[in-house]
């Protein structure tokens, strides 16, 4: 218990006072719960400095203090639906209620808690949460936030004499991306996450960064003092806050019972990646204010509210090893082998470190304790190293000088981040090329997975991708655990895969930078492979949606005689496709979505990606694979990943399936007429 108290108090200080957390929120919550359980079992050993008695951290030196007349309490956490039902049962038992309790569901904002005090409608004091009773007076900094009204909206006669508004200061994701880009350009370390960037901005004493402050957003969620008497429900509190001119998170909703509350939480989890600010759960409050008063508060938390946390997107674990993986292009990727940890809904045991420059920047070493993230992106990543836990005598990691698979000396071109194995005969490159060719987005060879590819390579039956289409039944039957039916199924799958389309064939070749969107653009523009192979780099760049970098990669690929030889072998062995009618412009030029560019990401419930693409193109729209500033809409379904995050960073419009159907049927909303220029003051 003594060790936990000391450890948790240290992490509280790092989190609240220094804006430099070393462990994930999930790890802190686990240690906090362990201490709570120990204190319940041994109340005689509870220490007076235990973090279970407090809700934050004491005010930092240098700031004037501001006392909260009504303490700013913390919230108890629920981690699953059963704990939510137990919370509901405690409420109904305490109140002796037989019927259901209605809750207000609010997205749990991941920012910095703040109190704003107004006197006669004018902002008087703005302060941080601090330790819950005394915070730091950061009024001057808060006045820079455009979302904080310096004077309440509405008739002055209706303003309370004293009003205390509580809310969260957050940094929108688009602003977070812009600030980090600015920091990279000036060779400053990027902010780890929006929450720390927001909290740090509020507590700047000197060299105040006005651009950072003005990027922040205050979202109000409660009134501690001064609420008008007619208001009897928590959702009415939010309506009153809006009337006073405050920004309130629009997704808040009333839930009639606990099952509706759990369903609302699940919906917020689905929406998480589409929201403009980070959330890490759902806050549920008893909607009836009279029932809130009857339930009351404990020393640290109210009995009438709870935070239902999302599954952790960040966790802390250890690096057991770092090894180099060789991809289909020969790129050597450093991979951290991790002590398995459950994060983002899956157990993670490996995380890509991308390249040598990234390893050097983060200084990840074997034995390090690291924070791992799996948010939106399918591939886990190491966010940061917990330097305080680094063992002695660790060594910096360097990629090997020779390919770990074929022992060929590796190369790294000047100005390029990737280290490659140049050998065309490298078994690792061939293995990954075969798996790529067989993938669903390429030739979609049913049944050709990792184990079978390994068998084919070990038996010497395949030395290049085209050899797949020359496989014979007798040779396959000689493989371990390959029966007649399995051999026939594979040969039938290869025969089906050989009759493909030009875009799928281009994807299967593995040309750098050519994914489904670019492959489709090239196929539509050139109609067949021969004109594409003969196209100059200038002709490639002229294709709408193909930039100079992609054009150069395509030209370099087709200038390699070994690639042309392999294409010829594939065609000789039956791989074919129908020619496409050449189109200099996209289809449906006069359609409802003419000139609009779309990116599809995630799974659309009720419409396949290919159907969505066809319908968009049928009314003049264009579907591309990468999100850029030129993208008009990102259509996001379930499990949308990095493309959705990129869209939010670039402030590209995001729609769901319902929004897409609205666009398909009615086109984009009409642009508002520009405001007439204001008349000159003297005219």
Secondary structure as a PSIPRED ss2 file (coil, helix, strand):
# PSIPRED VFORMAT (PSIPRED V4.0)

   1 X C   1.000  0.000  0.000
   2 X H   0.000  1.000  0.000
   3 X H   0.000  1.000  0.000
   4 X H   0.000  1.000  0.000
   5 X H   0.000  1.000  0.000
   6 X H   0.000  1.000  0.000
   7 X H   0.000  1.000  0.000
   8 X H   0.000  1.000  0.000
   9 X H   0.000  1.000  0.000
  10 X H   0.000  1.000  0.000
  11 X H   0.000  1.000  0.000
  12 X H   0.000  1.000  0.000
  13 X H   0.000  1.000  0.000
  14 X H   0.000  1.000  0.000
  15 X H   0.000  1.000  0.000
  16 X H   0.000  1.000  0.000
  17 X H   0.000  1.000  0.000
  18 X C   1.000  0.000  0.000
  19 X C   1.000  0.000  0.000
  20 X C   1.000  0.000  0.000
  21 X C   1.000  0.000  0.000
  22 X C   1.000  0.000  0.000
  23 X C   1.000  0.000  0.000
  24 X C   1.000  0.000  0.000
  25 X H   0.000  1.000  0.000
  26 X H   0.000  1.000  0.000
  27 X H   0.000  1.000  0.000
  28 X H   0.000  1.000  0.000
  29 X H   0.000  1.000  0.000
  30 X H   0.000  1.000  0.000
  31 X H   0.000  1.000  0.000
  32 X H   0.000  1.000  0.000
  33 X H   0.000  1.000  0.000
  34 X H   0.000  1.000  0.000
  35 X H   0.000  1.000  0.000
  36 X H   0.000  1.000  0.000
  37 X H   0.000  1.000  0.000
  38 X H   0.000  1.000  0.000
  39 X H   0.000  1.000  0.000
  40 X H   0.000  1.000  0.000
  41 X H   0.000  1.000  0.000
  42 X C   1.000  0.000  0.000
  43 X H   0.000  1.000  0.000
  44 X H   0.000  1.000  0.000
  45 X H   0.000  1.000  0.000
  46 X C   1.000  0.000  0.000
  47 X C   1.000  0.000  0.000
  48 X C   1.000  0.000  0.000
  49 X C   1.000  0.000  0.000
  50 X C   1.000  0.000  0.000
  51 X H   0.000  1.000  0.000
  52 X H   0.000  1.000  0.000
  53 X H   0.000  1.000  0.000
  54 X C   1.000  0.000  0.000
  55 X C   1.000  0.000  0.000
  56 X C   1.000  0.000  0.000
  57 X C   1.000  0.000  0.000
  58 X C   1.000  0.000  0.000
  59 X C   1.000  0.000  0.000
  60 X C   1.000  0.000  0.000
  61 X C   1.000  0.000  0.000
  62 X C   1.000  0.000  0.000
  63 X C   1.000  0.000  0.000
  64 X C   1.000  0.000  0.000
  65 X E   0.000  0.000  1.000
  66 X E   0.000  0.000  1.000
  67 X E   0.000  0.000  1.000
  68 X C   1.000  0.000  0.000
  69 X C   1.000  0.000  0.000
  70 X C   1.000  0.000  0.000
  71 X C   1.000  0.000  0.000
  72 X C   1.000  0.000  0.000
  73 X C   1.000  0.000  0.000
  74 X E   0.000  0.000  1.000
  75 X C   1.000  0.000  0.000
  76 X C   1.000  0.000  0.000
  77 X E   0.000  0.000  1.000
  78 X E   0.000  0.000  1.000
  79 X C   1.000  0.000  0.000
  80 X C   1.000  0.000  0.000
  81 X H   0.000  1.000  0.000
  82 X H   0.000  1.000  0.000
  83 X H   0.000  1.000  0.000
  84 X H   0.000  1.000  0.000
  85 X H   0.000  1.000  0.000
  86 X H   0.000  1.000  0.000
  87 X H   0.000  1.000  0.000
  88 X H   0.000  1.000  0.000
  89 X H   0.000  1.000  0.000
  90 X H   0.000  1.000  0.000
  91 X H   0.000  1.000  0.000
  92 X H   0.000  1.000  0.000
  93 X H   0.000  1.000  0.000
  94 X H   0.000  1.000  0.000
  95 X H   0.000  1.000  0.000
  96 X C   1.000  0.000  0.000
  97 X C   1.000  0.000  0.000
  98 X C   1.000  0.000  0.000
  99 X C   1.000  0.000  0.000
 100 X C   1.000  0.000  0.000
 101 X C   1.000  0.000  0.000
 102 X C   1.000  0.000  0.000
 103 X E   0.000  0.000  1.000
 104 X E   0.000  0.000  1.000
 105 X E   0.000  0.000  1.000
 106 X E   0.000  0.000  1.000
 107 X E   0.000  0.000  1.000
 108 X E   0.000  0.000  1.000
 109 X E   0.000  0.000  1.000
 110 X C   1.000  0.000  0.000
 111 X C   1.000  0.000  0.000
 112 X E   0.000  0.000  1.000
 113 X E   0.000  0.000  1.000
 114 X E   0.000  0.000  1.000
 115 X E   0.000  0.000  1.000
 116 X E   0.000  0.000  1.000
 117 X E   0.000  0.000  1.000
 118 X E   0.000  0.000  1.000
 119 X E   0.000  0.000  1.000
 120 X C   1.000  0.000  0.000
 121 X C   1.000  0.000  0.000
 122 X E   0.000  0.000  1.000
 123 X E   0.000  0.000  1.000
 124 X E   0.000  0.000  1.000
 125 X E   0.000  0.000  1.000
 126 X E   0.000  0.000  1.000
 127 X E   0.000  0.000  1.000
 128 X E   0.000  0.000  1.000
 129 X C   1.000  0.000  0.000
 130 X C   1.000  0.000  0.000
 131 X C   1.000  0.000  0.000
 132 X C   1.000  0.000  0.000
 133 X C   1.000  0.000  0.000
 134 X E   0.000  0.000  1.000
 135 X E   0.000  0.000  1.000
 136 X E   0.000  0.000  1.000
 137 X E   0.000  0.000  1.000
 138 X C   1.000  0.000  0.000
 139 X H   0.000  1.000  0.000
 140 X H   0.000  1.000  0.000
 141 X H   0.000  1.000  0.000
 142 X H   0.000  1.000  0.000
 143 X C   1.000  0.000  0.000
 144 X C   1.000  0.000  0.000
 145 X C   1.000  0.000  0.000
 146 X C   1.000  0.000  0.000
 147 X C   1.000  0.000  0.000
 148 X C   1.000  0.000  0.000
 149 X C   1.000  0.000  0.000
 150 X C   1.000  0.000  0.000
 151 X E   0.000  0.000  1.000
 152 X C   1.000  0.000  0.000
 153 X C   1.000  0.000  0.000
 154 X C   1.000  0.000  0.000
 155 X C   1.000  0.000  0.000
 156 X H   0.000  1.000  0.000
 157 X H   0.000  1.000  0.000
 158 X H   0.000  1.000  0.000
 159 X C   1.000  0.000  0.000
 160 X C   1.000  0.000  0.000
 161 X C   1.000  0.000  0.000
 162 X E   0.000  0.000  1.000
 163 X E   0.000  0.000  1.000
 164 X E   0.000  0.000  1.000
 165 X E   0.000  0.000  1.000
 166 X E   0.000  0.000  1.000
 167 X E   0.000  0.000  1.000
 168 X E   0.000  0.000  1.000
 169 X E   0.000  0.000  1.000
 170 X E   0.000  0.000  1.000
 171 X E   0.000  0.000  1.000
 172 X C   1.000  0.000  0.000
 173 X H   0.000  1.000  0.000
 174 X H   0.000  1.000  0.000
 175 X H   0.000  1.000  0.000
 176 X H   0.000  1.000  0.000
 177 X H   0.000  1.000  0.000
 178 X H   0.000  1.000  0.000
 179 X H   0.000  1.000  0.000
 180 X H   0.000  1.000  0.000
 181 X H   0.000  1.000  0.000
 182 X H   0.000  1.000  0.000
 183 X H   0.000  1.000  0.000
 184 X H   0.000  1.000  0.000
 185 X H   0.000  1.000  0.000
 186 X C   1.000  0.000  0.000
 187 X C   1.000  0.000  0.000
 188 X C   1.000  0.000  0.000
 189 X C   1.000  0.000  0.000
 190 X C   1.000  0.000  0.000
 191 X C   1.000  0.000  0.000
 192 X C   1.000  0.000  0.000
 193 X C   1.000  0.000  0.000
 194 X H   0.000  1.000  0.000
 195 X H   0.000  1.000  0.000
 196 X H   0.000  1.000  0.000
 197 X H   0.000  1.000  0.000
 198 X H   0.000  1.000  0.000
 199 X H   0.000  1.000  0.000
 200 X H   0.000  1.000  0.000
 201 X H   0.000  1.000  0.000
 202 X H   0.000  1.000  0.000
 203 X C   1.000  0.000  0.000
 204 X C   1.000  0.000  0.000
 205 X C   1.000  0.000  0.000
 206 X C   1.000  0.000  0.000
 207 X C   1.000  0.000  0.000
 208 X C   1.000  0.000  0.000
 209 X C   1.000  0.000  0.000
 210 X H   0.000  1.000  0.000
 211 X H   0.000  1.000  0.000
 212 X H   0.000  1.000  0.000
 213 X H   0.000  1.000  0.000
 214 X H   0.000  1.000  0.000
 215 X C   1.000  0.000  0.000
 216 X E   0.000  0.000  1.000
 217 X E   0.000  0.000  1.000
 218 X E   0.000  0.000  1.000
 219 X E   0.000  0.000  1.000
 220 X E   0.000  0.000  1.000
 221 X E   0.000  0.000  1.000
 222 X E   0.000  0.000  1.000
 223 X E   0.000  0.000  1.000
 224 X E   0.000  0.000  1.000
 225 X E   0.000  0.000  1.000
 226 X C   1.000  0.000  0.000
 227 X C   1.000  0.000  0.000
 228 X C   1.000  0.000  0.000
 229 X C   1.000  0.000  0.000
 230 X C   1.000  0.000  0.000
 231 X C   1.000  0.000  0.000
 232 X C   1.000  0.000  0.000
 233 X E   0.000  0.000  1.000
 234 X H   0.000  1.000  0.000
 235 X H   0.000  1.000  0.000
 236 X H   0.000  1.000  0.000
 237 X H   0.000  1.000  0.000
 238 X H   0.000  1.000  0.000
 239 X H   0.000  1.000  0.000
 240 X H   0.000  1.000  0.000
 241 X H   0.000  1.000  0.000
 242 X H   0.000  1.000  0.000
 243 X H   0.000  1.000  0.000
 244 X C   1.000  0.000  0.000
 245 X C   1.000  0.000  0.000
 246 X C   1.000  0.000  0.000
 247 X C   1.000  0.000  0.000
 248 X C   1.000  0.000  0.000
 249 X C   1.000  0.000  0.000
 250 X C   1.000  0.000  0.000
 251 X C   1.000  0.000  0.000
 252 X C   1.000  0.000  0.000
 253 X E   0.000  0.000  1.000
 254 X E   0.000  0.000  1.000
 255 X E   0.000  0.000  1.000
 256 X C   1.000  0.000  0.000
 257 X C   1.000  0.000  0.000
 258 X H   0.000  1.000  0.000
 259 X H   0.000  1.000  0.000
 260 X H   0.000  1.000  0.000
 261 X H   0.000  1.000  0.000
 262 X H   0.000  1.000  0.000
 263 X H   0.000  1.000  0.000
 264 X H   0.000  1.000  0.000
 265 X H   0.000  1.000  0.000
 266 X H   0.000  1.000  0.000
 267 X H   0.000  1.000  0.000
 268 X H   0.000  1.000  0.000
 269 X H   0.000  1.000  0.000
 270 X H   0.000  1.000  0.000
 271 X H   0.000  1.000  0.000
 272 X H   0.000  1.000  0.000
 273 X H   0.000  1.000  0.000
 274 X H   0.000  1.000  0.000
 275 X C   1.000  0.000  0.000
 276 X C   1.000  0.000  0.000
 277 X C   1.000  0.000  0.000
 278 X C   1.000  0.000  0.000
 279 X E   0.000  0.000  1.000
 280 X E   0.000  0.000  1.000
 281 X E   0.000  0.000  1.000
 282 X E   0.000  0.000  1.000
 283 X E   0.000  0.000  1.000
 284 X E   0.000  0.000  1.000
 285 X E   0.000  0.000  1.000
 286 X E   0.000  0.000  1.000
 287 X C   1.000  0.000  0.000
 288 X E   0.000  0.000  1.000
 289 X H   0.000  1.000  0.000
 290 X H   0.000  1.000  0.000
 291 X H   0.000  1.000  0.000
 292 X H   0.000  1.000  0.000
 293 X H   0.000  1.000  0.000
 294 X H   0.000  1.000  0.000
 295 X H   0.000  1.000  0.000
 296 X C   1.000  0.000  0.000
 297 X E   0.000  0.000  1.000
 298 X C   1.000  0.000  0.000
 299 X C   1.000  0.000  0.000
 300 X C   1.000  0.000  0.000
 301 X E   0.000  0.000  1.000
 302 X E   0.000  0.000  1.000
 303 X C   1.000  0.000  0.000
 304 X C   1.000  0.000  0.000
 305 X E   0.000  0.000  1.000
 306 X E   0.000  0.000  1.000
 307 X E   0.000  0.000  1.000
 308 X E   0.000  0.000  1.000
 309 X E   0.000  0.000  1.000
 310 X C   1.000  0.000  0.000
 311 X C   1.000  0.000  0.000
 312 X C   1.000  0.000  0.000
 313 X C   1.000  0.000  0.000
 314 X E   0.000  0.000  1.000
 315 X E   0.000  0.000  1.000
 316 X E   0.000  0.000  1.000
 317 X E   0.000  0.000  1.000
 318 X E   0.000  0.000  1.000
 319 X E   0.000  0.000  1.000
 320 X E   0.000  0.000  1.000
 321 X E   0.000  0.000  1.000
 322 X E   0.000  0.000  1.000
 323 X E   0.000  0.000  1.000
 324 X E   0.000  0.000  1.000
 325 X E   0.000  0.000  1.000
 326 X E   0.000  0.000  1.000
 327 X C   1.000  0.000  0.000
 328 X C   1.000  0.000  0.000
 329 X C   1.000  0.000  0.000
 330 X C   1.000  0.000  0.000
 331 X E   0.000  0.000  1.000
 332 X E   0.000  0.000  1.000
 333 X E   0.000  0.000  1.000
 334 X E   0.000  0.000  1.000
 335 X E   0.000  0.000  1.000
 336 X E   0.000  0.000  1.000
 337 X E   0.000  0.000  1.000
 338 X E   0.000  0.000  1.000
 339 X E   0.000  0.000  1.000
 340 X E   0.000  0.000  1.000
 341 X E   0.000  0.000  1.000
 342 X E   0.000  0.000  1.000
 343 X E   0.000  0.000  1.000
 344 X C   1.000  0.000  0.000
 345 X C   1.000  0.000  0.000
 346 X E   0.000  0.000  1.000
 347 X E   0.000  0.000  1.000
 348 X E   0.000  0.000  1.000
 349 X E   0.000  0.000  1.000
 350 X E   0.000  0.000  1.000
 351 X E   0.000  0.000  1.000
 352 X E   0.000  0.000  1.000
 353 X C   1.000  0.000  0.000
 354 X C   1.000  0.000  0.000
 355 X C   1.000  0.000  0.000
 356 X H   0.000  1.000  0.000
 357 X H   0.000  1.000  0.000
 358 X H   0.000  1.000  0.000
 359 X H   0.000  1.000  0.000
 360 X H   0.000  1.000  0.000
 361 X H   0.000  1.000  0.000
 362 X H   0.000  1.000  0.000
 363 X C   1.000  0.000  0.000
 364 X C   1.000  0.000  0.000
 365 X C   1.000  0.000  0.000
 366 X C   1.000  0.000  0.000
 367 X C   1.000  0.000  0.000
 368 X C   1.000  0.000  0.000
 369 X E   0.000  0.000  1.000
 370 X E   0.000  0.000  1.000
 371 X E   0.000  0.000  1.000
 372 X E   0.000  0.000  1.000
 373 X E   0.000  0.000  1.000
 374 X C   1.000  0.000  0.000
 375 X C   1.000  0.000  0.000
 376 X C   1.000  0.000  0.000
 377 X C   1.000  0.000  0.000
 378 X C   1.000  0.000  0.000
 379 X C   1.000  0.000  0.000
 380 X C   1.000  0.000  0.000
 381 X E   0.000  0.000  1.000
 382 X E   0.000  0.000  1.000
 383 X E   0.000  0.000  1.000
 384 X E   0.000  0.000  1.000
 385 X E   0.000  0.000  1.000
 386 X C   1.000  0.000  0.000
 387 X H   0.000  1.000  0.000
 388 X H   0.000  1.000  0.000
 389 X H   0.000  1.000  0.000
 390 X C   1.000  0.000  0.000
 391 X C   1.000  0.000  0.000
 392 X C   1.000  0.000  0.000
 393 X C   1.000  0.000  0.000
 394 X C   1.000  0.000  0.000
 395 X C   1.000  0.000  0.000
 396 X C   1.000  0.000  0.000
 397 X C   1.000  0.000  0.000
 398 X C   1.000  0.000  0.000
 399 X C   1.000  0.000  0.000
 400 X C   1.000  0.000  0.000
 401 X C   1.000  0.000  0.000
 402 X E   0.000  0.000  1.000
 403 X C   1.000  0.000  0.000
 404 X C   1.000  0.000  0.000
 405 X C   1.000  0.000  0.000
 406 X C   1.000  0.000  0.000
 407 X C   1.000  0.000  0.000
 408 X C   1.000  0.000  0.000
 409 X E   0.000  0.000  1.000
 410 X E   0.000  0.000  1.000
 411 X E   0.000  0.000  1.000
 412 X C   1.000  0.000  0.000
 413 X C   1.000  0.000  0.000
 414 X C   1.000  0.000  0.000
 415 X C   1.000  0.000  0.000
 416 X C   1.000  0.000  0.000
 417 X C   1.000  0.000  0.000
 418 X C   1.000  0.000  0.000
 419 X E   0.000  0.000  1.000
 420 X E   0.000  0.000  1.000
 421 X E   0.000  0.000  1.000
 422 X C   1.000  0.000  0.000
 423 X C   1.000  0.000  0.000
 424 X C   1.000  0.000  0.000
 425 X C   1.000  0.000  0.000
 426 X C   1.000  0.000  0.000
 427 X H   0.000  1.000  0.000
 428 X H   0.000  1.000  0.000
 429 X H   0.000  1.000  0.000
 430 X H   0.000  1.000  0.000
 431 X H   0.000  1.000  0.000
 432 X H   0.000  1.000  0.000
 433 X H   0.000  1.000  0.000
 434 X H   0.000  1.000  0.000
 435 X H   0.000  1.000  0.000
 436 X H   0.000  1.000  0.000
 437 X H   0.000  1.000  0.000
 438 X H   0.000  1.000  0.000
 439 X C   1.000  0.000  0.000
 440 X C   1.000  0.000  0.000
 441 X C   1.000  0.000  0.000
 442 X C   1.000  0.000  0.000
 443 X C   1.000  0.000  0.000
 444 X C   1.000  0.000  0.000
 445 X C   1.000  0.000  0.000
 446 X C   1.000  0.000  0.000
 447 X C   1.000  0.000  0.000
 448 X C   1.000  0.000  0.000
 449 X C   1.000  0.000  0.000
 450 X H   0.000  1.000  0.000
 451 X H   0.000  1.000  0.000
 452 X H   0.000  1.000  0.000
 453 X H   0.000  1.000  0.000
 454 X H   0.000  1.000  0.000
 455 X H   0.000  1.000  0.000
 456 X H   0.000  1.000  0.000
 457 X H   0.000  1.000  0.000
 458 X H   0.000  1.000  0.000
 459 X C   1.000  0.000  0.000
 460 X C   1.000  0.000  0.000
 461 X C   1.000  0.000  0.000
 462 X C   1.000  0.000  0.000
 463 X C   1.000  0.000  0.000
 464 X C   1.000  0.000  0.000
 465 X H   0.000  1.000  0.000
 466 X H   0.000  1.000  0.000
 467 X H   0.000  1.000  0.000
 468 X H   0.000  1.000  0.000
 469 X H   0.000  1.000  0.000
 470 X H   0.000  1.000  0.000
 471 X C   1.000  0.000  0.000
 472 X C   1.000  0.000  0.000
 473 X H   0.000  1.000  0.000
 474 X H   0.000  1.000  0.000
 475 X H   0.000  1.000  0.000
 476 X H   0.000  1.000  0.000
 477 X H   0.000  1.000  0.000
 478 X C   1.000  0.000  0.000
 479 X C   1.000  0.000  0.000
 480 X C   1.000  0.000  0.000
 481 X C   1.000  0.000  0.000
 482 X C   1.000  0.000  0.000
 483 X C   1.000  0.000  0.000
 484 X H   0.000  1.000  0.000
 485 X H   0.000  1.000  0.000
 486 X H   0.000  1.000  0.000
 487 X H   0.000  1.000  0.000
 488 X H   0.000  1.000  0.000
 489 X H   0.000  1.000  0.000
 490 X H   0.000  1.000  0.000
 491 X H   0.000  1.000  0.000
 492 X H   0.000  1.000  0.000
 493 X H   0.000  1.000  0.000
 494 X H   0.000  1.000  0.000
 495 X H   0.000  1.000  0.000
 496 X H   0.000  1.000  0.000
 497 X H   0.000  1.000  0.000
 498 X H   0.000  1.000  0.000
 499 X E   0.000  0.000  1.000
 500 X E   0.000  0.000  1.000
 501 X C   1.000  0.000  0.000
 502 X H   0.000  1.000  0.000
 503 X H   0.000  1.000  0.000
 504 X H   0.000  1.000  0.000
 505 X H   0.000  1.000  0.000
 506 X H   0.000  1.000  0.000
 507 X H   0.000  1.000  0.000
 508 X H   0.000  1.000  0.000
 509 X H   0.000  1.000  0.000
 510 X C   1.000  0.000  0.000
 511 X C   1.000  0.000  0.000
 512 X C   1.000  0.000  0.000
 513 X C   1.000  0.000  0.000
 514 X C   1.000  0.000  0.000
 515 X C   1.000  0.000  0.000
 516 X H   0.000  1.000  0.000
 517 X H   0.000  1.000  0.000
 518 X H   0.000  1.000  0.000
 519 X H   0.000  1.000  0.000
 520 X H   0.000  1.000  0.000
 521 X H   0.000  1.000  0.000
 522 X H   0.000  1.000  0.000
 523 X H   0.000  1.000  0.000
 524 X H   0.000  1.000  0.000
 525 X H   0.000  1.000  0.000
 526 X H   0.000  1.000  0.000
 527 X C   1.000  0.000  0.000
 528 X C   1.000  0.000  0.000
 529 X H   0.000  1.000  0.000
 530 X H   0.000  1.000  0.000
 531 X H   0.000  1.000  0.000
 532 X H   0.000  1.000  0.000
 533 X H   0.000  1.000  0.000
 534 X H   0.000  1.000  0.000
 535 X C   1.000  0.000  0.000
 536 X C   1.000  0.000  0.000
 537 X H   0.000  1.000  0.000
 538 X H   0.000  1.000  0.000
 539 X H   0.000  1.000  0.000
 540 X H   0.000  1.000  0.000
 541 X H   0.000  1.000  0.000
 542 X C   1.000  0.000  0.000
 543 X C   1.000  0.000  0.000
 544 X C   1.000  0.000  0.000
 545 X C   1.000  0.000  0.000
 546 X C   1.000  0.000  0.000
 547 X C   1.000  0.000  0.000
 548 X H   0.000  1.000  0.000
 549 X H   0.000  1.000  0.000
 550 X H   0.000  1.000  0.000
 551 X H   0.000  1.000  0.000
 552 X H   0.000  1.000  0.000
 553 X H   0.000  1.000  0.000
 554 X H   0.000  1.000  0.000
 555 X H   0.000  1.000  0.000
 556 X H   0.000  1.000  0.000
 557 X H   0.000  1.000  0.000
 558 X H   0.000  1.000  0.000
 559 X C   1.000  0.000  0.000
 560 X C   1.000  0.000  0.000
 561 X H   0.000  1.000  0.000
 562 X H   0.000  1.000  0.000
 563 X H   0.000  1.000  0.000
 564 X H   0.000  1.000  0.000
 565 X H   0.000  1.000  0.000
 566 X H   0.000  1.000  0.000
 567 X H   0.000  1.000  0.000
 568 X H   0.000  1.000  0.000
 569 X H   0.000  1.000  0.000
 570 X H   0.000  1.000  0.000
 571 X H   0.000  1.000  0.000
 572 X H   0.000  1.000  0.000
 573 X C   1.000  0.000  0.000
 574 X C   1.000  0.000  0.000
 575 X C   1.000  0.000  0.000
 576 X E   0.000  0.000  1.000
 577 X E   0.000  0.000  1.000
 578 X C   1.000  0.000  0.000
 579 X C   1.000  0.000  0.000
 580 X C   1.000  0.000  0.000
 581 X C   1.000  0.000  0.000
 582 X C   1.000  0.000  0.000
 583 X C   1.000  0.000  0.000
 584 X C   1.000  0.000  0.000
 585 X C   1.000  0.000  0.000
 586 X C   1.000  0.000  0.000
 587 X C   1.000  0.000  0.000
 588 X C   1.000  0.000  0.000
 589 X C   1.000  0.000  0.000
 590 X C   1.000  0.000  0.000
 591 X C   1.000  0.000  0.000
 592 X C   1.000  0.000  0.000
 593 X C   1.000  0.000  0.000
 594 X C   1.000  0.000  0.000
 595 X C   1.000  0.000  0.000
 596 X C   1.000  0.000  0.000
 597 X E   0.000  0.000  1.000
 598 X E   0.000  0.000  1.000
 599 X E   0.000  0.000  1.000
 600 X E   0.000  0.000  1.000
 601 X E   0.000  0.000  1.000
 602 X C   1.000  0.000  0.000
 603 X E   0.000  0.000  1.000
 604 X C   1.000  0.000  0.000
 605 X C   1.000  0.000  0.000
 606 X C   1.000  0.000  0.000
 607 X C   1.000  0.000  0.000
 608 X C   1.000  0.000  0.000
 609 X H   0.000  1.000  0.000
 610 X H   0.000  1.000  0.000
 611 X H   0.000  1.000  0.000
 612 X H   0.000  1.000  0.000
 613 X H   0.000  1.000  0.000
 614 X H   0.000  1.000  0.000
 615 X H   0.000  1.000  0.000
 616 X H   0.000  1.000  0.000
 617 X H   0.000  1.000  0.000
 618 X H   0.000  1.000  0.000
 619 X C   1.000  0.000  0.000
 620 X C   1.000  0.000  0.000
 621 X C   1.000  0.000  0.000
 622 X E   0.000  0.000  1.000
 623 X E   0.000  0.000  1.000
 624 X C   1.000  0.000  0.000
 625 X C   1.000  0.000  0.000
 626 X C   1.000  0.000  0.000
 627 X C   1.000  0.000  0.000
 628 X C   1.000  0.000  0.000
 629 X C   1.000  0.000  0.000
 630 X C   1.000  0.000  0.000
 631 X C   1.000  0.000  0.000
 632 X C   1.000  0.000  0.000
 633 X E   0.000  0.000  1.000
 634 X E   0.000  0.000  1.000
 635 X E   0.000  0.000  1.000
 636 X E   0.000  0.000  1.000
 637 X C   1.000  0.000  0.000
 638 X E   0.000  0.000  1.000
 639 X C   1.000  0.000  0.000
 640 X C   1.000  0.000  0.000
 641 X C   1.000  0.000  0.000
 642 X H   0.000  1.000  0.000
 643 X H   0.000  1.000  0.000
 644 X H   0.000  1.000  0.000
 645 X H   0.000  1.000  0.000
 646 X H   0.000  1.000  0.000
 647 X H   0.000  1.000  0.000
 648 X H   0.000  1.000  0.000
 649 X H   0.000  1.000  0.000
 650 X C   1.000  0.000  0.000
 651 X C   1.000  0.000  0.000
 652 X C   1.000  0.000  0.000
 653 X E   0.000  0.000  1.000
 654 X E   0.000  0.000  1.000
 655 X E   0.000  0.000  1.000
 656 X C   1.000  0.000  0.000
 657 X H   0.000  1.000  0.000
 658 X H   0.000  1.000  0.000
 659 X H   0.000  1.000  0.000
 660 X H   0.000  1.000  0.000
 661 X H   0.000  1.000  0.000
 662 X H   0.000  1.000  0.000
 663 X H   0.000  1.000  0.000
 664 X H   0.000  1.000  0.000
 665 X H   0.000  1.000  0.000
 666 X H   0.000  1.000  0.000
 667 X C   1.000  0.000  0.000
 668 X C   1.000  0.000  0.000
 669 X C   1.000  0.000  0.000
 670 X C   1.000  0.000  0.000
 671 X C   1.000  0.000  0.000
 672 X C   1.000  0.000  0.000
 673 X C   1.000  0.000  0.000
 674 X C   1.000  0.000  0.000
 675 X C   1.000  0.000  0.000
 676 X C   1.000  0.000  0.000
 677 X C   1.000  0.000  0.000
 678 X C   1.000  0.000  0.000
 679 X C   1.000  0.000  0.000
 680 X C   1.000  0.000  0.000
 681 X C   1.000  0.000  0.000
 682 X C   1.000  0.000  0.000
 683 X C   1.000  0.000  0.000
